[in-house]
Amino acid sequence: MALKQQLSQKQSQKLILAPALQQAIKLLPLTNLELIEVIDTELSQNPVLEIKEEHEKDENKEKSEDMTPEEKEEKEKSEEEKEFEAYFEEYFDNRFNTPYQGEKKESPPMENYISSSTSLWDHLDWQANLTFFDPKEKETALYIIGNINEEGYLKSSLEEIAETMKISVGKVEDIRQEIMRLDPIGAGSLDLKEALLVQLEYYGLGDETTQKIIREYFHLLEKSDYPQIAKNLDIPLDQVKPHIELIKKLNPNPGKKFSQEKTNYVVPDIIVKKEGGKYTVNLNTDELPQLKINKYYRRMLAKAAYNNPEAHEFLKEKMKKAFWFLRSLDQRNNTIHKVARYIVDKQKDFIEKGLDHIKPLTLIELAQEIGVHESTVGRVVANKYILTPRGLFSLKYFFHKSVSGEYGEEISTLRIKDRIKKMVDQEDREHPLSDIEIGEILARENFKIARRTVAKYRKQLRIPPSHIRKRKYLMEEA
């Protein structure tokens, strides 16, 4: 069979996104801070775009009707030259026209300089250099410290370290024991039990009973089975309580105080206010620069069409991209406003009365109401926050499933979780509510859900089972 080349036509359908639509989709999930970075990048790459000034007014504006045609032409030329010079002012070098008159300023005081925080590893390295003087021991100590995680625990086995450093396992253990007694106490421990025991020993806290609870009954301690601990120790429950309270004061994460975590402040993307009995929805654009097309390049584009084809094509492409970008920003803002407006209208009772009046909402429902695709709504609600009279919420907070009530009405799962939490907070401490009992109470209140669903919601709320809650209540009352 001979091979040969031939031309053929084939008709097919496929989805092709226009550049403007692609750009709009990319802008949708961005927060205001991320959008500022994108705008700055676009400004640096496209000279046609510029930032609007707050007050773009000509204070010396003359009335055109009082000017002759020659004066108007002269004025336009003068303004165009001034605008050109003003736009490129930073590129003109006038340093040699006027003598440089620099002002000597005092350096800021040293206390105004902010140093970076010390990490756990830097802190341990500094102490190790002052503790270990033998080169091999110091090298091994620094290697051990390098394998400690952020919580302060050693994640490499002693055998692996010994093989890497070419020393015995016993020598590695001796060095590790010294590291565990550096600050913070317990850093380098293999597990939580060891970290707690090292802290007890170093600080001289507790007694043999406290150490025995950690050493021998740690599995019961993890399950909060205090009655069984008291039974194994052959002492009353009220005598176990002081030991448990002391253990709770120990640090389960020795490296936590050197954590680099910082407090994150949320800037709302949407602000909702009540004015005249109605809720207004406004996008928080205070920090976002307002863009416009530069007038000079707009006029240059018109002139270049006749005498400079290359410049015309370049400016035309830049102008097209600028309009695409401005249109994408408008589409982003309009879509976010539509989503926020629908959420506020839907959850008006929640904003005014609280969680008992929140209504279920899904991405599909909102997408159908505002006429966009479900994925578009998903991009809008990502990383966005809304400030309402009820408080600050993530947009994702309002999207949750529903269950059907006794009369067919839809009930938000958030209401059910809130009701479960309130029931546990008010339960009889001697007889905590089981999942079955919680389900029966919910059924009487028109919340019909299965026991396994109750257990799932309870776990999401981080509420322990009834038997563990009972043990904690007994310990608190002992």
C-alpha positions in Angstrom: 0.0 0.0 0.0 1.5 3.3 -1.1 1.7 6.3 1.1 0.7 9.7 -0.3 -0.1 13.2 0.9 -3.4 14.8 0.2 -5.4 17.9 1.2 -8.8 17.5 2.7 -11.4 19.8 4.5 -13.1 18.9 7.7 -15.8 20.8 9.5 -15.9 20.7 13.3 -17.2 22.7 16.2 -15.0 23.8 19.2 -15.1 26.4 21.8 -12.7 29.3 21.3 -12.5 32.0 23.9 -11.8 35.5 22.7 -8.8 37.2 24.3 -11.1 39.7 26.1 -13.1 36.8 27.6 -10.0 35.0 28.6 -8.7 38.1 30.4 -12.0 38.6 32.1 -12.1 35.0 33.4 -8.5 35.4 34.8 -9.5 38.6 36.6 -12.6 37.2 38.3 -11.0 35.2 41.1 -8.5 37.9 42.0 -8.8 39.8 45.3 -8.3 43.6 45.3 -4.6 43.3 46.3 -4.0 40.8 43.6 -5.8 43.0 41.1 -3.6 45.9 42.0 -0.5 43.9 41.0 -2.1 43.0 37.7 -3.0 46.6 37.0 0.5 47.7 37.8 1.9 45.1 35.4 -0.5 46.2 32.7 0.5 49.8 33.2 4.2 49.0 32.9 3.6 47.0 29.6 1.1 49.2 27.9 2.0 53.0 27.5 -1.5 53.7 26.2 -3.0 53.2 29.7 -2.6 55.7 32.5 -4.1 56.3 35.9 -6.8 58.9 36.3 -6.0 61.8 38.5 -8.5 62.7 41.2 -8.9 66.2 40.0 -8.4 66.6 36.2 -9.5 70.1 35.8 -7.9 73.0 34.0 -8.1 75.9 36.4 -7.2 78.4 33.7 -9.8 77.2 31.2 -10.8 79.9 28.7 -14.1 80.2 27.1 -13.9 79.1 23.5 -16.5 81.5 22.3 -14.3 84.5 23.2 -11.3 83.1 21.1 -10.5 83.6 17.4 -9.8 80.5 15.2 -6.1 81.4 15.2 -6.0 81.6 19.0 -7.8 78.2 19.3 -5.2 76.6 17.0 -2.4 78.2 18.9 -3.9 77.1 22.3 -4.3 73.5 21.1 -0.7 73.3 19.9 0.5 74.8 23.2 -1.6 72.3 25.2 -0.4 69.4 23.1 3.2 70.3 23.6 2.7 70.8 27.3 1.0 67.5 27.6 3.8 65.8 25.6 6.5 67.3 27.9 4.5 66.5 31.0 4.1 62.9 30.0 7.8 62.4 29.2 9.0 64.7 32.0 10.8 61.9 33.8 12.9 61.3 30.7 14.2 64.8 30.4 17.6 65.5 32.0 17.6 69.0 33.4 20.1 68.4 36.2 22.7 70.6 34.5 20.5 73.6 34.0 20.2 74.3 37.7 22.8 73.7 40.5 22.1 70.7 42.7 21.1 71.8 46.1 21.0 68.7 48.2 19.9 68.7 51.7 21.8 66.7 54.3 19.4 64.6 56.3 20.1 62.8 59.5 19.9 59.0 59.4 16.9 57.5 61.1 17.5 56.2 64.6 18.6 52.6 64.9 15.4 51.6 66.8 13.4 52.5 63.7 15.0 49.6 61.8 12.9 46.4 62.1 14.9 43.2 62.1 13.5 39.9 60.9 12.2 37.5 63.5 14.5 34.6 64.5 13.5 31.2 63.3 13.5 28.0 65.4 16.5 26.6 63.5 18.5 29.8 63.8 17.8 29.9 67.5 18.9 26.3 68.0 21.9 26.7 65.8 23.1 29.6 67.8 22.8 27.6 71.1 24.4 24.5 69.5 27.5 26.6 68.5 27.9 27.6 72.2 27.2 24.1 73.5 29.1 21.7 71.3 32.8 22.3 70.8 33.9 19.0 69.2 33.7 19.6 65.4 32.0 16.2 64.8 29.5 16.7 67.6 28.7 20.2 66.4 28.2 19.0 62.8 25.9 16.3 64.0 23.9 18.7 66.2 23.4 21.1 63.3 22.3 18.2 61.1 19.8 17.1 63.8 18.5 20.6 64.1 18.0 20.8 60.4 15.7 17.8 60.5 13.4 19.3 63.1 10.1 20.5 61.8 8.2 23.7 62.6 6.4 22.2 65.5 9.8 21.2 67.1 9.8 17.4 66.4 12.6 15.4 64.9 11.3 13.7 61.7 14.4 11.6 60.8 15.2 8.4 62.6 18.3 8.1 64.7 19.6 5.3 62.5 19.3 7.5 59.4 21.2 10.3 61.1 23.9 7.9 62.4 24.4 6.5 58.9 24.6 9.9 57.3 27.0 11.3 59.9 29.1 8.1 60.2 28.8 7.8 64.0 27.0 5.4 66.4 23.3 5.6 67.2 24.2 6.0 70.9 26.2 9.1 70.1 23.4 10.6 68.1 21.0 10.0 71.0 23.4 11.7 73.5 23.6 14.8 71.3 19.8 14.8 70.7 19.2 14.6 74.5 21.3 17.8 74.9 19.4 19.5 72.1 16.1 18.7 73.8 17.2 20.7 76.8 18.1 23.8 74.8 15.5 26.6 74.4 12.7 25.8 73.6 12.6 22.8 75.9 11.5 19.6 74.1 12.6 20.6 70.6 14.1 17.5 68.9 11.7 15.1 70.6 10.5 12.1 68.6 6.9 12.4 69.8 4.5 14.3 72.1 5.0 11.9 75.0 8.7 12.5 75.1 8.3 16.3 74.7 6.0 16.4 77.7 8.3 14.2 79.9 11.3 16.3 79.1 9.5 19.5 80.1 8.3 17.9 83.3 11.9 16.9 84.2 13.6 20.2 83.1 11.2 22.5 85.0 10.9 20.1 88.0 7.1 19.9 87.7 4.8 17.2 88.9 5.7 14.0 90.6 5.9 10.3 89.8 2.2 10.1 89.3 2.2 12.8 86.7 5.1 11.1 84.9 3.3 7.8 85.1 0.1 9.1 83.6 2.2 10.3 80.5 4.5 7.3 80.3 2.0 4.5 80.9 -1.5 5.8 80.3 -0.9 8.2 77.5 -3.4 6.3 75.3 -6.1 6.9 77.9 -5.0 10.6 78.2 -5.6 11.0 74.4 -9.1 9.7 74.7 -9.8 11.8 77.9 -10.6 8.6 79.7 -9.9 10.1 83.2 -12.0 7.6 85.2 -10.0 4.7 83.8 -6.7 6.5 84.6 -8.0 7.0 88.2 -8.9 3.3 88.4 -5.5 2.2 87.1 -3.7 4.5 89.5 -6.0 3.4 92.3 -6.8 7.0 93.4 -10.0 9.0 93.5 -10.9 10.9 90.3 -10.6 14.3 92.1 -6.9 13.5 92.8 -6.3 12.9 89.1 -7.5 16.4 88.2 -4.4 18.3 89.4 -2.1 16.1 87.4 -4.3 16.6 84.2 -4.4 20.3 84.7 -0.6 20.4 85.0 -0.1 18.3 81.8 -2.4 20.7 80.0 -0.1 23.6 80.8 2.9 22.0 79.1 3.7 23.0 75.5 2.7 20.3 73.0 4.4 22.2 70.1 7.9 23.3 71.4 8.6 25.2 68.2 5.4 27.1 68.1 6.7 30.3 69.6 9.2 30.7 66.7 6.5 30.1 64.1 6.6 32.6 61.3 2.8 32.8 61.2 1.4 36.3 61.0 -2.0 37.7 61.5 -3.9 38.1 58.2 -6.2 41.1 57.9 -9.1 40.8 55.6 -10.0 43.7 53.3 -13.6 43.3 52.2 -14.2 43.3 48.5 -17.9 44.2 48.8 -19.5 46.6 51.3 -23.2 46.4 52.2 -24.9 49.3 54.0 -28.5 50.0 54.9 -29.7 53.4 53.7 -33.3 54.5 53.8 -34.6 51.0 54.7 -32.8 49.4 51.7 -29.5 47.6 51.4 -26.9 49.1 49.0 -24.1 47.0 47.6 -20.9 48.7 46.6 -17.6 47.3 45.5 -14.6 48.4 47.6 -12.5 50.1 44.9 -10.9 52.8 47.1 -7.4 51.3 46.8 -7.8 50.3 43.1 -6.3 52.8 40.6 -8.8 54.1 38.0 -7.5 53.8 34.4 -8.0 55.7 31.2 -6.6 55.9 27.7 -3.9 58.5 27.3 -4.9 61.4 25.1 -1.5 61.9 23.6 -1.3 58.4 22.2 -4.9 58.6 21.0 -4.0 61.6 18.9 -0.7 60.0 17.8 -2.7 57.0 16.6 -4.8 59.1 14.4 -1.8 61.0 12.9 0.3 57.8 12.4 -2.4 56.3 10.1 -1.3 58.6 7.3 2.5 59.0 7.7 3.9 56.1 9.8 2.2 52.7 9.2 4.5 50.8 11.6 3.8 53.2 14.5 0.1 53.0 13.6 0.1 49.2 13.8 2.0 49.2 17.1 -0.3 51.8 18.7 -3.4 50.1 17.3 -2.4 46.8 19.0 -1.6 48.5 22.3 -4.9 50.5 22.1 -6.8 47.3 21.4 -5.2 45.6 24.4 -6.0 48.6 26.6 -9.6 48.5 25.6 -9.8 44.8 26.3 -8.3 45.3 29.7 -10.7 48.1 30.6 -13.6 46.1 29.4 -12.5 43.0 31.4 -12.3 45.2 34.5 -15.8 46.4 33.9 -17.1 42.9 33.3 -15.4 41.7 36.5 -16.9 44.5 38.6 -20.4 44.0 37.0 -20.3 40.2 37.6 -19.2 40.6 41.3 -21.8 43.2 41.9 -24.6 41.0 40.4 -23.5 38.0 42.6 -23.3 40.2 45.7 -26.6 41.9 45.0 -28.4 38.5 44.7 -26.8 37.2 47.9 -27.9 40.3 49.8 -31.5 40.1 48.5 -31.6 36.3 49.2 -30.1 36.6 52.7 -31.9 39.8 53.8 -33.5 38.1 56.7 -30.2 36.6 57.8 -28.6 40.1 57.8 -31.4 41.6 59.8 -32.3 38.7 62.2 -29.4 36.2 62.4 -28.5 32.7 61.6 -31.9 31.2 62.3 -33.2 33.0 59.1 -30.4 32.1 56.7 -31.5 30.4 53.5 -29.8 27.7 51.5 -28.1 28.8 48.3 -26.1 26.9 45.6 -23.8 28.0 42.8 -26.2 26.6 40.2 -29.2 28.6 41.5 -27.3 31.9 41.5 -25.8 31.2 38.1 -29.2 30.7 36.6 -30.6 33.8 38.2 -27.9 36.2 36.9 -27.4 34.4 33.6 -23.9 33.2 33.8 -22.2 29.8 34.0 -21.8 28.0 37.4 -18.0 28.1 37.0 -18.1 31.9 36.7 -19.9 32.2 40.0 -17.3 29.8 41.5 -14.5 32.2 40.4 -16.3 35.2 41.8 -16.8 33.8 45.3 -13.2 32.6 45.5 -11.2 34.6 48.1 -13.9 37.3 48.2 -15.3 38.9 51.5 -18.4 40.9 52.1 -18.9 43.4 54.9 -22.5 43.5 56.1 -24.2 45.0 59.1 -24.2 41.5 60.5 -20.4 41.2 60.2 -17.7 40.2 57.8 -18.2 37.0 55.8 -16.6 35.1 53.1 -18.8 34.8 50.0 -18.4 31.0 50.2 -20.2 31.2 53.6 -23.5 31.7 51.9 -23.3 28.7 49.7 -24.4 25.5 51.4 -26.9 22.7 50.8 -30.3 22.3 52.3 -32.5 19.6 53.8 -36.2 19.3 53.4 -38.5 20.1 56.4 -41.6 18.3 57.3 -43.7 20.5 55.1 -41.3 20.5 52.1 -39.6 23.8 52.9 -35.8 24.0 52.4 -33.7 24.4 55.5 -30.1 25.5 55.5 -27.5 23.1 56.9 -25.9 26.1 58.7 -29.1 26.4 60.8 -28.9 22.7 61.7 -25.3 22.9 62.7 -26.0 26.0 64.8 -28.9 24.1 66.5 -26.7 21.1 67.3 -24.0 23.4 68.8 -26.6 25.1 71.0 -28.0 21.7 72.1 -24.6 20.5 73.2 -23.9 23.8 75.0 -27.1 23.4 77.0 -27.1 19.6 77.5 -27.2 17.8 80.9 -23.6 17.2 81.9 -24.5 14.0 83.6 -26.3 12.6 80.6 -24.8 14.2 77.4 -26.8 13.9 74.2 -26.0 11.1 71.9 -26.2 11.4 68.1 -29.5 9.5 68.1 -31.0 11.8 70.8 -29.8 14.9 68.9 -31.4 13.5 65.7 -34.7 12.8 67.6 -34.8 16.4 69.0 -34.1 17.8 65.5 -36.9 15.7 64.1 -39.3 17.2 66.6 -38.2 20.6 65.5 -38.8 19.9 61.8 -35.2 19.0 61.0 -35.3 15.5 59.8 -31.8 14.1 59.2 -30.2 10.7 59.7 -28.0 9.8 62.7 -24.9 9.6 60.5 -25.6 13.1 59.2 -25.8 14.3 62.8 -22.4 12.7 63.5 -20.9 14.3 60.3 -22.1 17.8 61.4 -20.9 17.2 64.9 -17.4 16.3 63.7 -17.4 19.4 61.4 -18.2 21.5 64.5 -15.3 19.7 66.3 -17.6 18.4 69.0 -16.4 15.2 70.6 -18.8 12.2 71.0 -21.1 12.0 74.1 -18.9 9.5 76.0 -15.8 11.8 75.7 -17.8 14.8 76.7 -19.1 13.0 79.8 -15.6 12.2 80.9 -14.5 15.8 80.5 -17.6 17.0 82.5 -16.7 14.5 85.3 -13.2 15.8 85.4 -14.3 19.4 85.6 -16.7 18.7 88.4 -14.2 16.5 90.4 
